Amino acid sequence: MPTDSKIAKVIIPALNEQESISKVIKELPKKWISEIIVVDNGSVDKTASIARSHGATVLSEPQRGYGKACLKGLHYIKNQQTRTDIVIFIDADYSDYPADIEKIITPILKQNYDFVLGARVKHLQEKGAMTLPQRFGNLLATFLMHHLYNSKFTDLGPLRAIKYDKLISLGMQDTTYGWTIEMQLKALKHKLKYLEIPVRYKKRIGTSKISGTIKGVIMAGYKILSWIFKYRKG
């Protein structure tokens, strides 16, 4: 895989992130990135216009859902004449450190990994960055994945990079909270060469659409468990 050209595209799902989206875009390491794709998932603020003013391609996906936004971005890439080698996903809330993309893309470029996940390890987290429901959900999901699928994943973090052709082969479907766990389970099923890299994590700007509401916590938990046991039955 070439290392001297811009071989990655970044997909950023965004819902009412006008206070943070410019910070994320500005701090993305541009060395390997050919295009920044912000998918506006029904924002009622200035998220889209701010992203566009900072050089991002802005797509509109009014039907809300994290997975729905990710699928919109992926569909856009699939329909382009020029392909990309790697797709990177990062949240728009500035909780991830965009500079850490360099950490997760390097194993793909240097060691031929298919999929690299940024794991939000405790000693690299800002105090209070992850809520109790987030911690519990990660612990339960990764525990079940380890015992049911012999997985080595320790997190369901949003910061991740994957080879484009491998991502297409997974046939991603989930339109809501189950997107991240679906990708990881399918990576295991398809025997992708995967790796976790410890990354930093800080308090997000604004209110979480998942852990910030009771409905979000319940729906995320349901989606995570349903994907885990769906694959067990298969």
Backbone bond lengths (Angstrom), bond angles and torsions (degrees), N, CA, C in turn:
res aa  C-N    CA-C-N  psi(-1)  N-CA   C-N-CA  omega(-1)  CA-C   N-CA-C  phi
1 M - - - 1.468 - - 1.530 109.89 -
2 P 1.333 118.97 132.08 1.457 120.75 -177.22 1.520 111.79 -65.36
3 T 1.333 117.07 144.75 1.460 121.07 178.51 1.524 111.96 -117.23
4 D 1.315 116.46 1.91 1.459 119.88 -175.88 1.523 112.08 -108.41
5 S 1.330 117.38 16.49 1.458 120.79 179.89 1.515 109.91 -139.30
6 K 1.301 116.14 168.18 1.464 120.46 -179.39 1.521 107.98 -84.01
7 I 1.305 116.10 104.56 1.456 120.42 -169.64 1.543 112.76 -116.74
8 A 1.329 117.88 12.75 1.463 119.87 -178.47 1.520 111.26 -129.87
9 K 1.321 114.73 148.91 1.460 121.66 170.62 1.526 108.06 -118.31
10 V 1.312 116.05 144.35 1.464 122.03 -178.54 1.524 109.57 -109.27
11 I 1.324 116.49 130.03 1.470 121.88 174.52 1.518 108.26 -107.99
12 I 1.329 116.28 125.60 1.464 122.57 -179.10 1.526 109.07 -123.48
13 P 1.337 118.72 99.97 1.472 120.18 173.35 1.529 108.79 -68.37
14 A 1.324 117.32 136.28 1.466 119.37 -175.46 1.523 111.58 -142.14
15 L 1.319 115.63 132.23 1.466 121.72 176.07 1.524 108.10 -137.10
16 N 1.334 115.05 107.02 1.464 121.40 178.79 1.528 112.00 54.89
17 E 1.319 115.26 58.50 1.464 121.39 -177.52 1.537 111.15 -120.74
18 Q 1.331 117.44 39.50 1.455 120.26 -176.19 1.532 113.40 -64.42
19 E 1.320 117.45 -24.46 1.461 120.59 -178.98 1.526 112.89 -81.18
20 S 1.321 116.62 -17.11 1.465 119.33 -172.85 1.524 115.17 -120.77
21 I 1.328 118.49 -23.95 1.455 120.78 -169.64 1.529 112.79 -60.42
22 S 1.327 118.02 -37.15 1.463 119.64 -179.76 1.526 111.14 -67.18
23 K 1.329 117.08 -35.04 1.468 121.26 179.17 1.532 110.11 -64.82
24 V 1.329 115.62 -42.74 1.466 119.82 179.34 1.522 110.31 -62.34
25 I 1.316 116.91 -49.35 1.466 121.19 -177.12 1.526 111.30 -62.58
26 K 1.320 117.23 -44.28 1.464 121.20 -177.90 1.524 112.30 -61.75
27 E 1.332 117.08 -35.30 1.457 120.58 -173.58 1.532 114.27 -93.32
28 L 1.316 117.02 0.08 1.465 118.93 176.21 1.526 109.85 -65.28
29 P 1.326 118.27 132.75 1.474 119.95 177.22 1.525 109.71 -71.21
30 K 1.306 117.38 111.99 1.467 121.95 -170.08 1.531 113.87 -81.71
31 K 1.324 117.76 -4.96 1.464 121.52 -173.76 1.526 112.62 -54.32
32 W 1.358 116.40 -41.74 1.462 119.66 -175.23 1.526 112.75 -109.79
33 I 1.325 117.62 -2.85 1.460 120.78 -170.28 1.523 111.42 -94.08
34 S 1.316 116.00 120.49 1.464 120.42 179.79 1.520 111.84 -90.62
35 E 1.334 117.14 -24.76 1.469 119.62 -178.57 1.522 110.04 -157.69
36 I 1.326 114.56 138.57 1.464 122.04 175.35 1.522 107.18 -106.78
37 I 1.319 116.26 119.10 1.467 121.35 -175.76 1.524 109.25 -112.63
38 V 1.306 116.66 111.38 1.461 122.08 176.39 1.523 107.95 -100.16
39 V 1.319 116.12 122.67 1.464 120.40 178.77 1.516 108.17 -102.35
40 D 1.327 115.57 107.67 1.463 121.62 -179.94 1.521 108.57 -76.91
41 N 1.324 116.18 113.05 1.461 121.70 -171.49 1.529 112.49 -97.66
42 G 1.339 115.05 46.16 1.464 119.97 177.22 1.514 114.13 92.96
43 S 1.330 116.74 29.39 1.468 120.53 -179.19 1.523 111.30 -64.10
44 V 1.341 115.05 147.77 1.461 120.69 175.74 1.529 110.43 -113.43
45 D 1.330 115.67 12.36 1.461 120.38 177.05 1.530 109.13 -115.38
46 K 1.316 117.67 -154.95 1.462 121.83 -174.35 1.529 113.50 -97.17
47 T 1.322 117.08 19.95 1.456 120.86 -178.21 1.529 112.06 -51.62
48 A 1.319 117.00 -50.51 1.465 121.36 -175.25 1.523 111.94 -63.34
49 S 1.316 117.83 -47.39 1.466 120.61 -176.97 1.523 111.35 -67.38
50 I 1.328 117.46 -36.86 1.467 120.39 178.67 1.528 109.85 -67.02
51 A 1.332 117.00 -43.90 1.466 120.90 179.00 1.524 110.59 -61.19
52 R 1.301 116.15 -42.92 1.473 120.82 -179.82 1.534 110.82 -64.31
53 S 1.319 116.13 -39.54 1.465 119.91 -179.03 1.521 112.47 -68.26
54 H 1.321 116.48 -18.31 1.460 120.83 178.37 1.534 112.02 -100.81
55 G 1.316 116.39 17.01 1.459 120.79 170.78 1.516 116.46 92.58
56 A 1.313 118.05 6.20 1.462 120.18 -179.33 1.525 111.08 -84.35
57 T 1.319 115.32 150.22 1.460 121.32 166.98 1.526 106.02 -79.22
58 V 1.314 117.33 125.18 1.465 120.66 -177.41 1.519 110.02 -110.61
59 L 1.320 115.62 122.88 1.456 122.58 175.94 1.523 108.79 -108.43
60 S 1.307 116.67 150.37 1.462 120.88 178.09 1.527 110.63 -107.78
61 E 1.322 115.62 126.19 1.464 122.17 172.85 1.526 107.13 -130.40
62 P 1.337 116.88 88.26 1.466 120.49 -175.02 1.526 114.16 -67.42
63 Q 1.325 117.51 -23.83 1.469 119.82 177.36 1.521 108.19 -77.45
64 R 1.301 115.32 112.35 1.461 119.76 -171.09 1.528 112.82 -71.25
65 G 1.320 113.87 148.99 1.457 121.92 179.88 1.512 109.00 150.08
66 Y 1.328 117.20 127.54 1.462 121.23 -178.35 1.527 111.10 -56.50
67 G 1.323 115.71 -48.63 1.453 119.78 179.06 1.515 112.20 -64.85
68 K 1.314 116.30 -35.92 1.460 121.08 178.30 1.526 110.51 -59.89
69 A 1.331 115.97 -42.74 1.461 120.37 178.71 1.528 111.41 -66.42
70 C 1.330 116.29 -41.99 1.469 120.02 178.83 1.525 111.12 -63.17
71 L 1.330 116.61 -41.58 1.460 120.88 179.11 1.530 111.44 -64.86
72 K 1.326 116.17 -35.21 1.461 120.41 177.07 1.525 110.25 -62.05
73 G 1.323 115.80 -45.72 1.453 119.83 178.87 1.511 112.00 -63.66
74 L 1.323 116.78 -40.98 1.459 121.20 179.67 1.519 111.25 -66.60
75 H 1.328 116.97 -40.19 1.466 121.48 177.55 1.534 110.52 -61.08
76 Y 1.310 116.46 -39.59 1.472 121.30 178.02 1.534 110.17 -61.56
77 I 1.323 116.86 -44.74 1.462 120.69 -179.95 1.526 110.67 -64.19
78 K 1.328 116.39 -41.91 1.466 120.82 -178.60 1.523 111.57 -61.57
79 N 1.315 117.80 -30.81 1.456 121.56 -176.13 1.530 113.36 -88.82
80 Q 1.325 117.43 0.04 1.455 119.81 177.84 1.529 110.61 -81.30
81 Q 1.305 115.98 150.68 1.463 120.47 179.33 1.527 111.19 -70.90
82 T 1.324 116.48 -37.93 1.464 120.31 178.16 1.524 109.05 -95.05
83 R 1.310 116.57 131.59 1.460 121.75 -178.49 1.521 110.83 -88.72
84 T 1.299 114.87 166.01 1.456 121.39 174.52 1.523 108.75 -117.13
85 D 1.303 116.86 158.47 1.461 120.76 179.74 1.523 112.51 -90.05
86 I 1.329 116.69 -35.29 1.461 121.89 -174.06 1.518 109.73 -134.59
87 V 1.327 116.55 141.69 1.462 122.29 173.30 1.523 107.76 -115.53
88 I 1.321 115.51 131.20 1.466 122.55 179.62 1.526 108.27 -113.99
89 F 1.329 115.40 138.15 1.461 120.98 175.65 1.524 108.88 -116.89
90 I 1.335 115.88 134.60 1.454 121.40 176.74 1.524 108.17 -147.35
91 D 1.324 116.66 145.53 1.461 120.07 179.58 1.523 111.36 -76.18
92 A 1.321 115.40 158.44 1.470 121.55 -176.37 1.522 113.01 -91.37
93 D 1.326 117.45 -1.70 1.472 120.43 -171.97 1.522 114.28 -89.53
94 Y 1.331 117.76 1.57 1.464 123.86 177.29 1.532 112.83 70.31
95 S 1.332 117.03 19.59 1.464 119.94 175.49 1.527 110.99 -78.92
96 D 1.327 116.27 -33.09 1.460 120.93 172.31 1.525 108.79 -80.40
97 Y 1.330 116.07 158.35 1.454 121.43 172.77 1.530 107.53 -96.89
98 P 1.326 118.47 109.22 1.460 119.72 -178.06 1.525 113.77 -53.43
99 A 1.317 117.43 -32.69 1.467 120.44 -179.86 1.523 111.93 -62.38
100 D 1.336 117.69 -23.51 1.467 120.90 -179.66 1.522 112.69 -70.59
101 I 1.325 116.84 -8.13 1.462 119.83 174.39 1.525 110.29 -57.28
102 E 1.321 116.33 -34.08 1.466 119.74 178.51 1.529 110.73 -59.33
103 K 1.338 116.94 -37.40 1.460 121.36 179.07 1.523 111.89 -65.11
104 I 1.334 116.57 -41.08 1.461 118.51 -173.45 1.528 113.15 -86.10
105 I 1.307 117.13 -18.53 1.463 118.19 179.28 1.532 111.41 -88.29
106 T 1.322 117.10 -25.84 1.468 121.19 -177.12 1.529 113.66 -59.18
107 P 1.358 120.29 -44.05 1.470 118.99 178.87 1.531 113.50 -63.08
108 I 1.317 117.07 -27.22 1.468 120.04 176.47 1.527 109.37 -71.01
109 L 1.326 115.74 -42.64 1.453 120.52 -177.43 1.523 112.93 -74.57
110 K 1.325 115.82 -39.31 1.468 120.13 -172.31 1.529 113.94 -96.27
111 Q 1.348 117.30 -30.36 1.467 120.23 -173.59 1.525 113.37 -121.47
112 N 1.318 116.15 7.11 1.459 122.56 175.78 1.530 113.80 61.69
113 Y 1.336 117.40 32.81 1.461 119.40 171.74 1.531 108.69 -70.30
114 D 1.327 115.82 150.29 1.468 121.18 178.60 1.520 111.70 -87.11
115 F 1.322 116.43 -35.15 1.459 122.14 -169.41 1.526 108.47 -146.23
116 V 1.333 116.82 126.90 1.458 121.06 178.97 1.524 109.30 -128.21
117 L 1.324 115.20 126.94 1.462 122.64 -178.21 1.516 110.13 -107.35
118 G 1.314 116.70 134.29 1.457 121.32 172.98 1.518 109.41 -82.87
119 A 1.330 116.83 110.75 1.469 121.80 -177.04 1.523 109.96 -91.17
120 R 1.329 115.83 125.53 1.463 121.89 -177.80 1.525 109.88 -82.77
121 V 1.311 116.35 84.05 1.459 120.97 -176.85 1.525 110.40 -78.82
122 K 1.319 115.82 148.60 1.465 121.72 -170.02 1.525 112.73 -60.07
123 H 1.340 117.03 -42.87 1.468 118.51 -173.81 1.535 113.03 -72.46
124 L 1.331 117.18 -9.68 1.461 120.67 177.08 1.529 112.19 -105.74
125 Q 1.329 116.54 6.38 1.459 120.97 -177.83 1.521 112.09 -95.80
126 E 1.318 115.15 142.67 1.452 120.14 168.64 1.531 108.16 -68.37
127 K 1.315 117.01 141.46 1.458 121.27 -179.28 1.533 110.13 -57.30
128 G 1.334 115.89 127.98 1.456 120.87 179.19 1.517 114.51 83.84
129 A 1.336 117.22 5.27 1.466 119.93 -177.45 1.517 111.93 -67.51
130 M 1.336 116.78 -34.77 1.461 120.82 177.88 1.515 109.53 -112.92
131 T 1.327 115.77 132.70 1.457 120.71 -179.68 1.528 110.31 -77.62
132 L 1.316 115.36 166.49 1.470 120.21 177.60 1.532 111.72 -59.06
133 P 1.349 119.58 -45.27 1.471 119.21 177.07 1.533 112.71 -59.51
134 Q 1.339 117.34 -37.14 1.467 120.27 177.88 1.524 110.84 -63.83
135 R 1.317 115.90 -45.81 1.467 120.49 -178.97 1.524 110.81 -63.02
136 F 1.332 115.54 -45.07 1.459 119.79 -179.14 1.528 110.38 -64.30
137 G 1.331 116.43 -44.08 1.461 120.48 -179.31 1.520 112.07 -61.51
138 N 1.329 116.35 -42.69 1.465 120.25 178.02 1.521 111.15 -64.39
139 L 1.321 116.25 -43.78 1.462 120.76 -178.59 1.526 110.86 -62.32
140 L 1.338 116.24 -47.24 1.460 120.52 -178.95 1.530 111.20 -64.62
141 A 1.317 116.38 -47.12 1.468 120.27 -177.19 1.521 111.88 -63.38
142 T 1.321 117.06 -46.62 1.463 119.18 -177.70 1.530 111.56 -71.01
143 F 1.346 116.77 -30.97 1.472 120.89 174.95 1.526 110.14 -62.63
144 L 1.323 116.78 -47.64 1.462 121.10 179.86 1.531 111.32 -65.85
145 M 1.321 116.41 -40.76 1.464 119.82 179.35 1.528 110.95 -63.57
146 H 1.320 115.82 -37.36 1.468 119.34 179.28 1.526 111.02 -66.04
147 H 1.333 116.16 -46.09 1.461 119.99 -174.54 1.533 113.29 -79.43
148 L 1.330 117.10 -27.92 1.460 119.78 -178.90 1.529 113.08 -93.83
149 Y 1.334 117.19 -28.31 1.469 120.16 -173.51 1.522 113.42 -128.29
150 N 1.333 116.97 5.53 1.461 121.51 -178.46 1.529 111.35 58.30
151 S 1.305 115.70 37.24 1.455 122.19 -178.55 1.528 110.99 -78.93
152 K 1.332 115.27 150.41 1.455 120.98 175.25 1.530 111.56 -106.32
153 F 1.324 116.99 7.14 1.462 120.04 178.50 1.531 110.48 -66.87
154 T 1.336 115.86 140.96 1.463 121.30 176.11 1.523 111.98 -118.33
155 D 1.333 117.48 -0.94 1.462 120.67 -175.78 1.526 109.69 -152.87
156 L 1.334 115.05 163.88 1.462 121.97 173.78 1.531 109.37 -117.07
157 G 1.317 115.95 32.82 1.464 120.97 -172.87 1.517 115.03 -56.37
158 P 1.326 116.70 148.41 1.469 121.48 -177.79 1.523 113.93 -75.94
159 L 1.331 118.32 -24.50 1.455 121.43 -178.47 1.525 109.25 -79.26
160 R 1.330 116.13 115.59 1.461 120.60 -173.97 1.522 110.97 -157.66
161 A 1.319 115.36 153.78 1.471 121.72 176.79 1.518 108.17 -133.55
162 I 1.314 116.26 141.16 1.458 121.08 -177.52 1.522 109.48 -148.08
163 K 1.317 116.56 143.29 1.461 120.03 175.74 1.522 109.23 -59.82
164 Y 1.318 115.60 136.78 1.467 120.37 -176.38 1.528 112.45 -56.88
165 D 1.330 117.56 -47.82 1.461 119.46 -176.65 1.530 111.72 -65.21
166 K 1.324 116.84 -33.41 1.463 120.18 177.59 1.528 110.47 -69.87
167 L 1.317 116.53 -38.99 1.465 120.40 178.48 1.523 110.88 -62.58
168 I 1.324 116.78 -42.99 1.468 120.40 178.83 1.525 110.19 -62.75
169 S 1.326 117.11 -38.48 1.460 120.64 -177.53 1.535 112.44 -66.99
170 L 1.339 117.53 -20.04 1.459 120.64 -179.51 1.530 112.37 -73.15
171 G 1.324 116.94 -23.76 1.467 119.95 -179.71 1.516 112.06 62.15
172 M 1.312 117.31 53.36 1.461 122.29 -176.67 1.532 111.34 -59.82
173 Q 1.351 115.19 140.82 1.464 120.53 -174.19 1.521 114.43 -131.42
174 D 1.317 117.96 -34.04 1.465 119.95 -169.48 1.531 111.17 -62.71
175 T 1.319 115.73 134.69 1.464 120.53 -177.02 1.524 113.44 -104.77
176 T 1.324 117.47 -2.41 1.471 118.22 -176.52 1.518 111.20 -127.51
177 Y 1.337 116.29 -122.49 1.463 120.95 -170.49 1.529 113.61 -80.61
178 G 1.324 117.50 -9.90 1.456 119.75 -174.71 1.513 115.37 -91.20
179 W 1.326 117.54 5.09 1.462 121.26 -175.63 1.522 112.79 -56.25
180 T 1.333 117.37 -47.90 1.467 120.14 -174.72 1.534 111.80 -66.65
181 I 1.331 116.58 -45.52 1.468 119.58 -179.07 1.524 110.72 -68.29
182 E 1.334 117.66 -35.01 1.469 120.27 176.76 1.522 110.36 -60.39
183 M 1.328 117.18 -44.99 1.457 120.13 -179.22 1.525 111.01 -61.38
184 Q 1.327 116.07 -41.85 1.465 119.38 -177.69 1.525 112.06 -70.13
185 L 1.320 117.05 -40.45 1.462 120.36 178.14 1.528 111.15 -65.92
186 K 1.320 116.32 -40.76 1.456 119.43 179.89 1.531 111.13 -71.40
187 A 1.325 117.03 -30.91 1.462 119.75 174.55 1.521 110.22 -62.67
188 L 1.338 116.46 -38.82 1.463 120.59 176.93 1.527 110.82 -67.05
189 K 1.329 115.89 -45.95 1.461 120.76 -178.23 1.520 111.67 -62.32
190 H 1.325 116.31 -39.17 1.466 121.18 -178.52 1.529 112.11 -86.22
191 K 1.326 115.70 2.63 1.473 121.76 177.67 1.521 112.76 57.01
192 L 1.323 115.43 42.88 1.455 119.13 175.35 1.528 109.70 -70.03
193 K 1.300 115.64 148.98 1.461 120.99 174.30 1.522 107.42 -79.84
194 Y 1.345 116.14 109.89 1.459 119.27 -172.69 1.519 111.99 -124.26
195 L 1.324 113.98 163.18 1.461 120.87 -176.61 1.521 109.01 -153.91
196 E 1.323 115.71 146.24 1.460 121.35 170.56 1.526 109.19 -105.86
197 I 1.322 115.97 138.13 1.455 122.19 176.14 1.528 107.96 -121.65
198 P 1.319 119.86 126.90 1.469 120.94 177.54 1.528 111.14 -61.81
199 V 1.325 116.35 131.28 1.462 121.06 178.40 1.523 110.11 -130.93
200 R 1.295 114.58 161.42 1.468 120.93 178.52 1.533 110.11 -79.51
201 Y 1.330 114.83 160.09 1.469 119.66 -179.56 1.526 107.93 -152.58
202 K 1.330 115.77 138.61 1.461 120.01 -177.96 1.526 110.60 -133.57
203 K 1.313 116.26 170.58 1.462 120.33 178.65 1.520 109.10 -61.18
204 R 1.305 114.77 134.55 1.456 119.64 179.55 1.523 110.53 -71.71
205 I 1.316 116.16 159.95 1.459 121.84 172.19 1.526 107.25 -89.97
206 G 1.321 116.73 125.24 1.464 120.60 -178.73 1.524 111.57 91.15
207 T 1.327 115.46 -170.00 1.466 122.49 -176.13 1.512 111.19 -100.90
208 S 1.332 116.20 134.46 1.457 121.08 179.75 1.523 110.78 -66.63
209 K 1.336 116.50 137.58 1.466 121.15 177.39 1.525 111.13 -78.30
210 I 1.333 117.58 -14.02 1.464 121.22 -179.61 1.520 110.14 -107.69
211 S 1.344 116.77 -70.73 1.461 119.68 -175.11 1.517 112.80 -73.31
212 G 1.336 117.51 -12.05 1.459 120.19 -179.65 1.517 114.34 -83.91
213 T 1.334 118.29 -5.04 1.459 121.20 179.23 1.528 110.11 -134.78
214 I 1.328 116.23 150.88 1.462 120.68 177.85 1.526 109.93 -62.65
215 K 1.341 116.59 -43.93 1.460 120.86 179.05 1.521 110.70 -59.36
216 G 1.340 116.75 -43.55 1.449 120.55 -179.37 1.516 112.58 -61.66
217 V 1.331 115.95 -42.83 1.463 121.02 179.55 1.528 110.81 -63.02
218 I 1.335 116.27 -46.15 1.468 120.91 -178.78 1.526 111.05 -63.89
219 M 1.329 116.57 -46.50 1.458 120.31 -177.97 1.524 111.62 -66.76
220 A 1.342 116.84 -39.56 1.458 119.75 178.44 1.523 110.52 -63.62
221 G 1.346 115.95 -43.82 1.466 120.10 178.50 1.518 111.77 -61.70
222 Y 1.316 116.73 -42.86 1.462 121.47 179.45 1.527 110.81 -61.84
223 K 1.333 116.18 -45.53 1.456 120.37 -178.75 1.528 111.56 -63.35
224 I 1.321 115.94 -43.94 1.456 120.61 -178.70 1.522 110.53 -60.84
225 L 1.324 116.32 -49.24 1.463 120.34 -178.09 1.520 111.72 -67.57
226 S 1.329 116.98 -37.64 1.466 119.47 -178.57 1.527 110.81 -65.81
227 W 1.329 118.38 -38.92 1.463 120.06 177.64 1.528 111.26 -67.42
228 I 1.313 116.50 -40.90 1.470 120.11 -178.92 1.532 110.47 -61.59
229 F 1.320 117.31 -47.07 1.469 119.98 -176.57 1.526 112.70 -79.92
230 K 1.336 116.59 -25.82 1.472 119.88 173.77 1.519 109.78 -61.15
231 Y 1.314 116.95 -44.84 1.462 120.72 -179.41 1.519 111.62 -70.97
232 R 1.333 116.58 -29.54 1.455 119.74 177.78 1.523 110.51 -64.74
233 K 1.340 115.31 -41.09 1.455 119.76 179.08 1.523 111.70 -67.49
234 G 1.366 115.30 -33.85 1.456 118.89 -179.83 1.512 112.40 -72.34
